[in-house]
Amino acid sequence: KLSSVNASVEGRIDKLYFKNIGDYVRKGDKLYDLYSEQLNNAKQEYVTAIEQEHNLGNSLINYGTLVESAKTKLILWGMTNAQVNQLAQSNQASTHTSFYSTETGYITTLNAQEGNYVMEGGTVVQLANLSTLWAEAQVYTTQMSLIHKSENATVEIPDMNNETINGTIDFVNPEINPD
């Protein structure tokens, strides 16, 4: 299964924590730190709304709604709830924001380097989750009657010390190769 980790807001990648194709990334691992004017402004809006809610209360303006709106914007731009809560507690908006992997897998494509700018929606990395794999096999036509969908199958991989992987047959292609 391939999944892409896309930038949710534009900015400059100042720190990449995984730099090589083939690196294993776990869900929740820190992927990169981003400097983004848009995100920095949104973080400052959130901090200001919290301060105004504490200092002025909800007299003519409902600051609680402003706080929730600013928080929602930060979440939509890829910050985690823990990061937003930390921002609320510290009342300090840092200039860089860390982004974390939402998937587990091996990096198959790395589209960014430190110092690169990424656009909103741009792919930073692609991950391949190897928890589900396909193995393709060819059999002689005389053996076709022995193979049925949903039966158990065992695959040995020579390059992995003949490791055996158990699975089930999911698809039987009716194509016959004349060779």
C-alpha positions in Angstrom: 0.0 0.0 0.0 1.5 3.4 -1.0 0.6 6.5 0.8 1.7 10.1 0.3 2.6 12.6 3.0 1.6 15.9 1.6 2.4 19.4 2.8 -0.8 20.9 4.3 0.6 24.4 4.1 3.2 26.0 1.9 6.6 26.9 3.4 10.3 26.0 3.6 11.5 22.7 4.9 14.3 23.6 7.3 14.9 20.1 8.8 14.3 16.7 7.3 14.4 13.8 9.8 14.5 11.1 7.2 16.7 11.7 4.2 17.0 8.4 2.3 14.8 6.2 0.2 14.3 3.0 2.1 14.2 4.6 5.5 11.6 3.0 7.8 9.1 5.5 9.2 6.6 4.8 12.0 3.3 6.5 12.4 3.9 9.5 14.6 7.6 9.9 13.8 8.7 13.5 13.2 9.2 13.9 9.4 10.2 17.5 8.9 10.2 21.0 10.4 8.6 23.7 8.3 8.9 27.5 8.3 5.7 29.0 7.0 4.5 32.6 7.2 0.9 31.4 6.8 1.1 29.0 9.6 3.1 31.4 11.8 0.4 34.0 11.4 -2.3 31.4 12.2 -0.5 30.4 15.3 -0.2 34.0 16.4 -3.9 34.5 15.7 -4.7 31.6 18.0 -2.4 32.9 20.8 -4.0 36.4 20.5 -7.5 35.0 20.6 -6.7 33.0 23.8 -5.2 36.1 25.4 -8.2 38.3 24.5 -10.6 35.6 25.8 -8.7 35.6 29.1 -8.3 39.4 29.4 -11.6 40.6 28.0 -14.0 37.7 28.5 -17.0 37.4 26.2 -18.6 40.8 26.4 -19.5 42.0 22.9 -17.3 39.6 21.0 -17.5 35.8 21.5 -13.8 35.1 21.8 -14.5 31.4 22.5 -15.7 31.1 18.9 -12.6 32.9 17.7 -10.3 30.6 19.7 -12.1 27.5 18.3 -12.0 28.9 14.7 -8.2 29.6 15.0 -7.6 26.1 16.5 -9.5 24.5 13.7 -7.4 26.3 11.1 -4.2 25.0 12.8 -5.5 21.4 12.8 -6.5 21.6 9.2 -3.0 22.8 8.3 -1.5 19.7 9.9 -0.7 20.5 13.5 -1.6 17.8 16.0 -3.9 18.4 18.9 -0.9 18.0 21.2 0.9 20.8 19.4 -2.1 23.1 19.5 -2.5 22.4 23.2 1.2 23.1 23.9 0.8 26.4 22.0 -2.2 27.3 24.1 -0.2 26.6 27.3 3.0 28.3 26.4 1.4 31.4 24.6 4.6 31.4 22.5 4.3 30.8 18.7 7.6 29.3 17.5 8.7 30.1 13.9 9.0 26.4 12.9 6.4 23.7 13.0 7.1 20.0 13.1 5.1 17.6 11.0 4.6 14.0 11.8 3.9 10.9 9.8 0.3 9.7 9.6 1.4 6.3 8.2 3.9 3.6 8.8 6.1 2.4 5.9 9.4 2.6 3.9 10.2 5.8 2.0 9.9 5.0 -1.7 9.9 8.6 -3.0 11.5 11.7 -1.3 10.5 14.9 -3.1 12.0 17.4 -0.7 15.4 18.4 0.7 16.3 20.8 3.4 15.9 24.3 2.2 13.3 23.4 -0.4 10.0 25.2 -0.6 6.9 23.0 -0.7 3.5 24.1 -1.9 0.3 23.3 -0.2 -0.7 19.8 -1.3 2.8 19.0 -2.6 4.1 15.5 -1.8 7.0 15.5 0.6 7.4 11.7 0.9 5.7 8.5 -0.3 5.6 5.6 2.0 5.1 1.9 1.2 3.4 -0.1 3.9 4.6 -3.7 3.4 2.0 -5.2 5.7 0.1 -6.4 2.6 2.1 -7.7 -0.3 1.3 -9.4 -3.6 3.2 -12.3 -5.0 2.6 -13.2 -8.6 3.2 -16.8 -9.7 2.9 -18.7 -12.9 1.8 -22.3 -13.0 1.4 -24.9 -15.8 -2.1 -25.3 -17.3 -2.2 -28.8 -15.9 -2.0 -27.4 -12.4 -4.7 -24.8 -12.8 -7.4 -27.1 -11.5 -5.5 -27.3 -8.2 -5.6 -23.5 -7.5 -8.6 -21.9 -6.1 -9.4 -18.4 -4.8 -9.2 -18.0 -0.9 -7.0 -21.1 -0.5 -3.8 -20.8 1.6 -0.6 -20.2 -0.2 3.1 -20.2 1.0 5.8 -18.1 -0.7 9.5 -18.6 -0.2 11.8 -15.7 -0.9 15.4 -16.8 -1.8 16.9 -13.4 -1.3 15.6 -13.3 2.3 17.2 -16.6 3.4 14.3 -18.6 2.1 11.9 -16.9 4.5 8.4 -18.3 4.2 5.4 -16.0 4.0 1.9 -17.4 4.4 -1.1 -15.9 2.7 -4.2 -16.6 0.7 -4.9 -16.7 -3.0 -6.8 -13.5 -3.9 -6.9 -13.6 -7.6 -6.5 -16.3 -10.3 -5.8 -14.7 -13.7 -7.4 -16.7 -16.4 -4.7 -15.7 -18.9 -2.7 -18.5 -20.6 0.8 -17.8 -21.8 1.4 -19.7 -25.0 5.1 -20.1 -24.1 
